[in-house]
Amino acid sequence: MSEKEKSIELLEEMNQKLDKLIGLIAIQGKEESQQIKILTDFGFNSTEVGNLLGIPPGTVRRKNLEMRKD
């Protein structure tokens, strides 16, 4: 892998981490359903969202499905 490719990969990884950090900041003071939507939109999977919010991943998936139907 060339130095340029390594740099691009590192920047992409940093960008993903920053997106997740922004997502965590964005959920402060929001209702649970809003928190789930925000975190999901920022790329967190159901397990990660569940761990952060203290709810089962299945609940996260169910609430995501309910929000899509509305």
JONORUR-V480018 format. One record per pair of residues at least 6 apart in sequence whose C-alpha atoms are under 8 Angstrom apart, sorted by the first residue. I is the first residue (numbers start at 0). J is the second residue. D is the distance in Angstrom with one decimal. If there is no record, write none. Layout:
i={I,I}
j={J,J}
d={D,D}
//
This chain:
i={18,19,19,19,19,22,22,22,23,25,26,26,26,26,31,32,35,35,35,35,36,38,39,39,45,45,45,45,46,46,47,48,48,49,49,49,49,50}
j={41,38,41,42,43,37,38,41,38,37,33,34,37,38,52,62,48,59,62,63,63,48,45,48,56,57,59,60,55,56,56,56,59,55,56,58,59,56}
d={6.2,7.6,5.9,7.1,7.3,6.4,5.6,5.8,7.1,7.3,7.4,5.0,6.8,7.6,7.9,7.0,6.6,6.8,7.9,7.3,7.0,6.5,7.6,7.4,5.0,7.5,5.7,6.2,7.5,4.8,7.9,7.2,7.1,5.2,4.9,7.8,6.3,7.8}
//
